[in-house]
Amino acid sequence: MDQPWTPRPKPEQADRLERRIEFADYAATRAFLERLNDLSETRQRFADISFGRTYVNITVRPDDDGLPVGQVDHDFAAAIDALIEP
């Protein structure tokens, strides 16, 4: 089950948005990762990711760790959401 983006404000750690996306199989996971790579290369913006056979965990952090999560970070998260195929 996909989880929505979860804001993680300070003081726990640096501000960030987190999300876990689950897929039916490895092929779907890999296809999503390839789309995410294309988006990241185009925008020159790179999220932290970890993944397994049927899931991807994504963390979006502000470009400057001293800043809170802003609109540009939410916009990037929304662009990632658009990569998920139903």
C-alpha positions in Angstrom: 0.0 0.0 0.0 1.4 3.4 -1.0 1.9 5.9 1.8 1.4 9.7 1.3 4.4 12.0 1.8 5.2 12.5 5.4 6.9 15.7 6.6 9.6 15.2 9.1 10.3 18.6 10.7 13.2 19.5 13.0 14.3 18.8 15.7 14.0 15.0 15.0 16.4 15.5 12.0 16.7 17.9 9.1 13.4 18.8 7.5 12.4 16.4 4.8 9.5 14.6 3.1 9.4 10.8 3.1 7.3 8.3 1.1 7.2 4.6 0.6 5.8 3.3 -2.7 5.0 -0.4 -3.2 4.8 -2.2 -6.5 3.4 -5.5 -7.7 6.8 -6.9 -8.9 10.4 -6.1 -9.6 9.7 -5.0 -13.2 7.3 -2.3 -12.0 9.8 -1.2 -9.4 12.6 -1.0 -11.9 10.4 0.9 -14.5 9.5 3.5 -11.8 13.2 3.9 -10.8 14.1 4.5 -14.5 11.3 7.2 -14.7 12.6 8.7 -11.4 16.1 8.8 -12.9 14.9 10.6 -16.0 13.1 13.2 -13.9 16.1 13.7 -11.6 18.5 14.2 -14.5 16.1 16.6 -16.2 15.7 18.7 -13.0 19.1 18.1 -11.6 17.4 17.3 -8.3 18.1 14.0 -6.6 16.1 12.4 -3.8 17.6 9.9 -1.4 16.2 6.5 -2.3 16.4 2.9 -1.0 14.6 0.1 -2.6 13.9 -3.6 -2.6 12.2 -5.9 -5.1 8.7 -4.4 -4.7 9.2 -1.1 -2.9 11.0 2.3 -3.0 11.6 4.6 -0.1 12.1 8.2 -1.1 13.4 11.1 1.0 13.2 14.7 -0.5 15.4 17.2 1.4 15.8 20.9 0.8 18.9 21.7 -1.3 20.2 23.6 1.8 20.0 21.5 4.9 19.5 24.6 7.0 16.2 25.5 5.3 12.8 24.1 6.0 10.9 22.1 3.4 9.5 24.6 0.9 7.2 24.8 -2.1 10.0 23.7 -4.5 10.4 20.5 -2.4 6.6 19.8 -2.5 6.6 20.4 -6.3 9.4 17.9 -6.7 7.5 15.4 -4.5 4.4 16.0 -6.7 6.4 15.3 -9.8 7.6 12.1 -8.3 4.0 11.2 -7.5 3.1 11.7 -11.2 5.6 9.0 -12.1 3.6 6.3 -10.3 1.5 4.3 -12.7 -1.9 3.1 -11.5 
